[in-house]
Amino acid sequence: MLTDTALWQAINAYEIDAADAALPFSRRLARDNDWSHSFALAAIADYKRFIYLICTSGTVLTPSEEIDAVWHLHLLYTRDYWDRFCGQTLGRKIHHGPTKGGAVEADTYLTCYRRTLSLYEEVFGPPPPALWPDAATRFSPPPRKSVDRSTHIILPKRQVFLCLTAGLPLLLAGCKLEGMHLPFKLDGGLVFYIFLLVCIVIFAVTSAKKQEKGKRNNNDSSGCGGSGCSTSNSSDHHSGHDSGHELWRRRLWMQQFGLRKWLRWRRRLNGRRLRHKRLERLQIAPHKRLGRTFQRQGR
């Protein structure tokens, strides 16, 4: 049951998609998370419900992964989020801060998520399972998105397709049924195709490793992961979330600091060189003048 009808009407009337955008918020949300547009719109609607619960519950709440994805993307639209949504629509700030991590924090977020599901059901009815899974599913290891690169090789689809295309002639050449004999016969042509397939597989693996190495070297930002948690005990609302953006800012600051330090050192070195040259001129100039005087007298 709604306790603040005016606030809910303001949140529900808030339009998150810009009318003049070629790629509006909902389309980008669907693209970035591999969702359908209808599912993205449903996630945005429940994101508004979650924000309403934060503002009216007065307790700590935790979103689902899907709602958290909407929140993350909304935070990227800084002017829209802080000025139009928090400032004009909500009349308060909703922060999404980092979690401390550890088993204690995990248990806290599990309790907060269960509380969120209970409050959602009290206010809006039963939460949809596609957007609000049960607590065990919410905090279980994700079935996708995370891959251990030390034990798995990630191959691009293009290289895999080339390997399959090259392996098709191998199957056609080897499938020769002669009575009860084995279907594969290692003749000269089959050996050639086996060699070609091995070369293509090696090329695909090395290309994939080079691409992954290049992405790691060129990527300046680190991803975010973890469980969100929000509170509405004060005017500022916080959410717990493991984030790598602070580490990225620190690295960038260190790079800039090192560059500034090198420039200061270079200016000092150039200044010392100029001073040495001036001293040399002052010391050498009288001798040069004296030598010129002697030469003139000798002439």
RAFENHU-V980759 format. One line per field, one symbol per residue. burial: # if it has 24 or more other ideal C-beta (glycine too) atoms within 12 Angstrom, else .. Layout:
burial = ???
This chain:
burial = ......##..#..#.##.......##.###..#.#....##################..################.#..##...##..##.######.#.....##.###.######.##..##..#...###.#..##...............#...#..##..#...#..##...............#..#...#..##..#...#...............#.#######....#######........................................................
